[in-house]
Amino acid sequence: MPVSGIGAMRPRATIFAVTRVPIPDDVAADVLFASHRICCVCTEPGKPVQLHHIDEDHANNARENLAVLCLDCHYQTQIRGGFARHLDPAQVRQYRDDWVARMQRRRDESDRIAVEVMTRAAPRQEENRGTLNVQLDAIGVAQGTSTASAVGVALGGSTVPLLDYVRTLPALRRQAYANARPEWDSGVTARMVEATYQVIDVLQEALVRRRREE
């Protein structure tokens, strides 16, 4: 049996059995939410993502062992050898922790702006609802209480809170734009993109709060 040269036999690669334990739905949801369903390394929205086990133990589904990565960045964690530095567990943890903290700050700031603007708008919204009640009373006198009741049910359910949200949009947008303006003027692409998503989050958070109040 040749032991060297072209005809030499090479050792067979050792195959290790990988035990995969499905990630519980609540754990997966928490991790994805914390990362805003965005890869924590490249932070590019809209890319397909997956949950990466940082320690490569697919049976360890602890939240602190999971990170949201896009397919490209996940590939970088699987490369072995060579001279280039690839994504190792320590780097992934650092990227993950930093990104999750940034997302939480963004949510907190969005919530603060939404609450501030909606609180200022509350008196005007009550005034509008009072006007609506007067209009319904007029409908009841002119066309009968059954018609007025039907209109009131239609407008008094989810429509009025939605109208309140629509009425606050100009003020929400002005406040969100004012907060984002310094970042947009910085000329730094990453900061400009982050500020744009902050504006989107403000409008989204206000709508979510409205839905919770119904």
Secondary structure by P-SEA (a helix, b strand, c coil): cccccccccccccbbbbbbbccccaaaaaaaaaaaccccccccccccbbbbbcccccccccccccbbbbcaaaaaaaaccccccccccaaaaaaaaaaaaaaaaaaaaaaaaaaaaaaaaaaaaaaaaaaaaaaaaaaaaacccaaaaaaaaaaaacaaaaaaaaaaaaaaaaaaaaaaaccccccccaaaaaaaaaaaaaaaaaaaaaaaaac
